[in-house]
Amino acid sequence: MLRHFIHYSIHFLVPILIAFWFFKDHRLRVALILLAGILIDVDHFWANPMFDPQRCSVGFHLLHSYWAIALYCILPFFKNTRLIGLALIIHIIADSVDCLLM
């Protein structure tokens, strides 16, 4: 239960806190962009079974692969992709913490 609370808190609470703390002029817009990082979970639809509570997403799913994560880490260095990169990194951190708590 605690594992899921921590996992989903990072997915949803952390992006909102970052938006409200660091982006005061554009809180709502930034919060929505950061929350949109959850969209990379679309790759779970290609897995069989789609959801396995004992499977670590990181390194298993296509958009959670190490190559994808390397790309996500490059995105924040460019102004146009900074928020998207941050959103994806927050998502990967949430999934990594979940893997560690298994």
Residue pairs with C-beta under 8 A, 6 or more apart in sequence:
2 101
3 98
3 101
3 102
6 97
6 98
6 101
7 94
7 95
7 97
7 98
7 101
8 94
10 90
10 93
10 94
10 97
11 37
11 38
11 90
11 91
11 94
12 35
14 90
14 94
15 31
15 34
15 35
15 37
15 87
15 90
16 31
16 34
16 35
18 30
18 34
18 86
18 90
19 26
19 27
19 28
19 30
19 31
19 34
20 27
20 31
23 30
30 83
33 83
33 84
33 87
34 83
34 86
34 87
34 90
35 87
36 87
37 84
37 87
37 88
37 90
37 91
38 91
40 63
40 64
40 68
40 88
40 91
41 57
41 63
41 91
42 63
43 61
43 62
43 63
43 64
44 50
44 51
44 57
44 61
46 61
46 62
47 55
47 60
47 61
54 102
56 95
56 98
56 99
56 102
57 64
57 95
57 98
57 99
58 64
58 69
58 92
58 95
58 96
58 99
59 65
59 66
62 68
64 92
64 95
69 92
72 85
72 88
72 89
72 92
73 85
73 89
74 85
75 81
75 82
75 84
75 85
75 86
75 88
76 82
76 85
76 86
76 89
77 85
78 85
